[in-house]
Amino acid sequence: LPYVSAFSEESQRWHPVLVMGIAHAAFEDDVYEGFFIPKGSVVVGHAFDILHDETVYGQDKDKFRPERFLNSGVGYPLSQWGFGRRMCPGRYLANGNLFLATATILKLFDVLPAKDKDGKDIPVYEDFVGVGNSQPAPFKCLFKPRSEYAKNLLESKNPIS
């Protein structure tokens, strides 16, 4: 299950849903790393850039590589949830749901490229749409049940008993 956790973390780091983060206003004059921020200034943490910092995530920062979170010292990427006191309070629920969904999909299915009419793999491109909210562009894939149990579970009208 550590790999499932790493997979979930990397999916949030690699392409955060909210690319630009949420705007905040400075309550008072402040200085951050030598930059003066006057009271009332609007400050936006660019989550995508923060989560693609080469000094933290390495030269392969643009690659989807869950292994970076296994025994590497790279911490959990929080920036996709906002910053400071106004960090999303639903992050624990969302992370738990993402972990469960990922674990369930990986347990029940082999996720494979879809095939064209000649039986060749249809390529999946790393294409994302949306400016403020990022999501994968539509693509085709095949969810193949890993076992007879998985197939029966999917076909059952009452899968949980």
N, C-alpha and C positions, 0 to 999 in steps of 0.2 A: 503493500500500500504506500510506501514512501514515494514510489515512482508516480502513483496516481496524484499524490499531493504536488509533486514537482511538476507534473503535466498541467494541473490546474493553475499553479502559480505562473508557469511560463505562458499559458494561454492568456492570462491577464496582463502579463508584462509585454509580450510580443506585440499585441495590438489591443491597447486598452479601448474600452467602449467609448469613454468620454475623453477624447484626445486632448482637448484644451483645458480640462479641469473646470472648476467653478470659480467665477470672479468673486473676489473679496475686496472690501474697502478698508484702508488703514484707519484705525481709530485715532491714532496720534502719529506725529512725526516719528520716523524710525530710520535707522541705518542698518542695512543688511550687506555684509561683505563689502563695505566701503561705498555702497550705493545709498544715497539719501532718498527716502520715500516720504513725501509730504503727507500730512493728515488728509484723508479723503481720497487719496489715490486709489485707483482700481488696480489690483494685483491679481494676476492669473498665473498659476503654476502650470506650465505646459507638460502635462503628464507623459505624453509620448516621448518628448526629448529626455525627461528625467529617467524614464524607464528604458532608454536606449543610450545611457551614459557609458561610453567605452571604458572609462576608468573603473566602473563597477561591473559591467556585464561582458567586457572583453571585446576583441576585434570582431567577433562573430555576433555582435549585438542584434543584428537584423535577421539572424537565423532562429528558427524555432528549435530550441535545444533544451528540453526539460532537465537534462543531466546537470545543467549549471546550478541547480538548486540541491543537488545531492552531494553532501560532504565537501562543498566548495567554500563555505564561509559566506556565500552570497545570501543576504537576508531576504525575507519575504517582501515582495514589492508592494508597498502600501500606497504609492502615489496615485494609483487609479481610483482610490477612495476619497481623495481630497486631502486637506491638510489641517493640522491643528485641531482646535476645539470643534470645528464644524465638519470634521471627518464623518463620512456617511455612517449613521448608527446601524444601518441594515447590513453592513459588510460581513458580519459574522453569519447571518442567515444566508446571504448570497454565497459566501465561500462554502458553507456547508452543503448548500444545494448543488453548487457546481461540482464539488467533490463527489457527492452521491450520484449525480447524473453521469459524470465521467466514469466512475467505477462501474456503474450499472451497464453502460454502453460497452465498455471494454470487457466486462464479464460475459455479456450475452452475445456480442457480435464481433466478427472480423469486419473491419471497415476497410473496404477495397475500392479501387478506382472503378467507375462504371465502364462498360465495354461498348464500343461502337458496333455497327452491323456486321463488321468483319471480325469481331472478337478481340480487337485491339483496345488497350487502355485509353480512355478519354483523359487527356491531361487535366490536372487541376492547377490553376494558376493562383499565385498569391495576389489576388485582386480584392481590394476592399473599397467599399462605397461609403459615402457620407462624409461630411466635413466636420460637424460638431460631434456627431455620434458615428463611430466606425463599426461596420459590420462586413462580413465576407460577402462578396458578390455571389449571386446564385451559381451553384456548381452541382454536378452530378456525382454520386458515389453509390456504392452498394453496401448495404448492411446485411451480411450473411450470418445467420444464427450459428453460433459455435457448437451447439449440441442439440440433441433431440429435446432435452429438458428446456432449453431456451426457446426452441420452436414451439413446443407445447404451451409454454408460458405465454408466448405472444398470441397464440390462437385461442387461448382460454377466455371465456367470458367472465370468469371470476378468478383472476390470476393469483390473488392473495387469499389463502385460506388457512 
